[in-house]
Amino acid sequence: MMKKTDLLFLLLTVYGVSHPLVFAQNGEPTILPSDGRRTVKLSPQARIIERERSLPTIKMGAIRAFLNRPKLLTEEEIENASSIIGNVRQTVFSTEGSQIYVKGLDDSQIGKKYVIVKQGKAYRSPLEDDEGEILAHEAIYLGEAILKVPGEPALLNVTTAIHEIKRGARLLPLEKSVFQDDFYPHSPRFLEEAYIIGVIGEGSIISQYQIVVINKGSDDGMERGHQLAILKGKGRFRETIDSEAEGAEMDLPEQQIGTLLVFRIFERVSYALVISAFQQINLLDIVAVP
């Protein structure tokens, strides 16, 4: 074990202290200042440095486009949304710069901005008791428009069009994103009968950093930032007892195959980003508390 005097000499050398070293009557080392006014007693001490708590965060770059555009709509929202009934030039399609006629905006203010969407695929409940009930519809983003003349119908200018816009497309108020740049993952206390019911993009095989839809939303207590485990469902296999006997069905145990992070909540469904995938993920795989 290093002696106290040796430790003191080491500290003096590291910090470049050149004052003379003396010993007090009790044997404790002290430094004698050059002006001789007083002595400073040195006593080695442990210094506690608190480390800042580092929590995992996720950048919004991969999901930013999903934050302020209405991607999922209920049937009621679709029915109540205003719709395009034509355009000034009476063409089949409207593009950027077109002037469109819209019904259902008679109480809007000039200059108000809207998102133009069309109805996409339906996301249905995977639960047997719900008999395939529609939880939400995909809202495919087509572009944006601004109100020029209120009325019934109202006249709007199409300011952005990434797809051709046809009669019957819906308009919804443009809402600015209020999300922070980052958020901290946490887990719910309880979750049951949750499944992946949709994936953004083509196909049914899901990999890391893809966006999925789960059948739980604000009505079920879901929150932005909920981190969840993805489990492979209880598959079955047939075990042959002998060459003459019939096979017997057995349940395979659930196994975690990935994790996901919920980033946008709707009433009955939510968007989630797959942040890790240990195995192939498919539709109807189970979502659970980690």
Residue pairs with C-beta under 8 A, 6 or more apart in sequence:
2 10
4 29
4 44
5 29
7 44
8 21
8 29
8 42
8 44
9 21
11 17
11 42
11 44
12 21
17 31
19 31
19 32
19 33
19 34
20 31
20 32
21 29
21 30
21 31
21 32
22 29
22 30
22 31
22 32
22 39
23 29
23 30
24 30
24 39
24 41
28 41
28 42
28 43
29 42
30 39
30 40
30 41
30 42
31 39
31 40
31 42
32 39
33 39
33 40
55 184
55 185
56 184
56 185
57 182
57 183
57 184
57 185
58 182
58 183
58 185
58 261
58 263
58 273
58 275
59 181
59 182
60 67
60 179
60 181
60 182
62 209
62 211
62 273
63 211
63 263
63 264
63 271
63 273
64 177
66 211
66 263
66 264
66 271
67 177
67 179
67 263
67 264
68 174
68 175
68 176
68 177
69 115
69 139
69 141
70 115
70 117
70 139
70 172
70 175
71 138
71 139
71 141
71 264
71 271
72 123
72 136
72 137
72 138
72 139
72 213
72 266
72 269
72 271
73 81
73 117
73 119
73 136
73 137
73 139
73 172
74 136
74 137
74 266
74 267
74 268
75 134
75 137
77 172
78 119
78 137
78 170
81 104
81 170
81 171
81 172
82 102
82 103
82 104
82 105
82 114
82 154
82 170
82 171
83 102
83 103
83 104
83 168
83 169
83 170
83 171
84 94
84 100
84 101
84 102
84 116
84 165
84 166
84 167
84 168
84 169
84 170
84 171
85 101
85 102
85 103
85 153
85 167
86 100
86 101
86 167
87 94
87 98
87 99
87 100
87 101
88 98
88 99
88 100
88 101
88 155
89 98
89 99
91 98
92 166
92 167
93 164
93 165
93 166
94 100
94 158
94 161
94 164
94 165
94 166
95 158
95 161
95 164
95 165
96 143
96 158
96 159
96 160
96 161
97 157
97 158
98 157
98 158
98 161
98 165
99 148
99 155
99 156
99 157
99 158
100 145
100 155
100 156
100 157
100 158
100 165
101 153
101 154
101 155
102 145
102 153
102 154
102 155
102 156
102 171
103 152
103 153
103 154
104 152
104 171
105 114
105 147
105 150
105 152
105 153
105 154
105 156
105 171
106 150
106 151
106 152
106 154
107 150
108 147
108 150
108 154
109 147
109 150
110 147
110 148
110 149
110 150
111 146
111 147
112 146
112 147
112 173
113 144
113 145
113 146
113 147
113 159
113 173
113 174
114 144
114 145
114 146
114 147
114 156
114 171
114 172
114 173
114 174
115 141
115 143
115 144
115 171
115 172
115 173
115 174
116 141
116 142
116 143
116 144
116 145
116 158
116 161
116 165
116 169
116 170
116 171
117 139
117 140
117 141
117 142
117 169
117 170
117 171
117 172
118 139
118 140
118 142
118 166
118 168
118 169
118 170
119 137
119 138
119 139
119 140
119 170
120 137
120 138
120 139
120 140
121 137
121 138
121 198
122 134
122 136
122 137
122 138
123 134
123 135
123 136
123 137
123 138
123 197
123 198
123 213
123 215
123 269
124 130
124 132
124 133
124 134
124 135
124 197
125 131
125 132
125 133
125 134
125 135
125 197
125 215
126 195
126 197
126 215
126 284
127 193
127 215
135 197
135 215
135 217
135 268
135 269
136 213
136 266
136 267
136 268
136 269
138 198
139 170
139 172
140 163
141 162
142 161
142 162
142 163
142 164
142 165
142 169
143 158
143 159
143 160
143 161
143 162
143 163
143 165
144 158
144 159
144 160
144 174
145 156
145 157
145 158
145 159
145 171
146 156
146 157
146 159
147 154
147 155
147 156
148 155
148 156
148 157
149 155
156 171
158 165
179 224
183 224
183 225
183 263
184 225
185 225
185 226
185 227
185 261
186 223
186 225
186 226
186 227
187 226
187 227
187 228
187 289
187 290
188 221
188 222
188 223
188 226
188 228
188 289
189 289
190 221
190 289
191 216
191 220
191 228
191 287
191 288
191 289
193 215
194 214
194 215
194 216
194 220
194 228
194 286
194 287
194 288
195 214
195 215
195 284
195 285
195 286
195 287
196 206
196 212
196 213
196 214
196 230
196 281
196 282
196 283
196 284
196 285
196 287
197 213
197 214
197 215
197 269
197 283
197 284
198 212
198 213
198 283
199 206
199 210
199 211
199 212
199 213
199 283
200 210
200 211
200 212
200 213
201 210
204 282
204 283
205 280
205 281
205 282
206 212
206 274
206 277
206 280
206 281
206 282
206 283
206 285
207 274
207 277
207 280
207 281
208 258
208 274
208 275
208 276
208 277
209 273
209 274
209 275
210 273
210 274
211 271
211 272
211 273
211 274
212 260
212 271
212 272
212 273
212 274
213 269
213 270
213 271
213 272
214 228
214 260
214 262
214 269
214 270
214 272
214 287
215 268
215 269
216 222
216 268
216 269
216 270
216 287
217 265
217 266
217 267
217 268
217 269
217 270
218 265
218 266
218 267
219 267
219 268
220 268
222 262
222 265
222 270
223 262
223 265
224 262
224 263
224 264
224 265
225 261
225 262
225 263
226 261
226 262
227 259
227 260
227 261
227 262
227 275
227 290
228 259
228 260
228 261
228 262
228 272
228 287
228 288
228 289
228 290
229 256
229 258
229 259
229 287
229 288
229 289
229 290
230 256
230 257
230 258
230 259
230 260
230 274
230 277
230 281
230 285
230 286
230 287
231 254
231 255
231 256
231 257
231 285
231 286
231 287
231 288
232 252
232 254
232 255
232 256
232 257
232 279
232 285
232 286
233 254
233 284
233 285
233 286
234 251
234 252
234 253
234 254
235 251
235 252
236 249
236 250
236 251
236 252
237 249
237 250
237 252
238 247
238 248
238 249
238 250
239 247
239 248
239 250
240 247
241 247
241 248
254 286
254 288
255 279
256 278
257 277
257 278
257 279
257 280
257 281
257 285
258 274
258 275
258 276
258 277
258 278
258 279
258 281
259 274
259 275
259 276
259 290
260 272
260 273
260 274
260 275
260 287
261 272
261 273
261 275
262 270
262 271
262 272
263 271
263 272
263 273
264 270
264 271
272 287
274 281
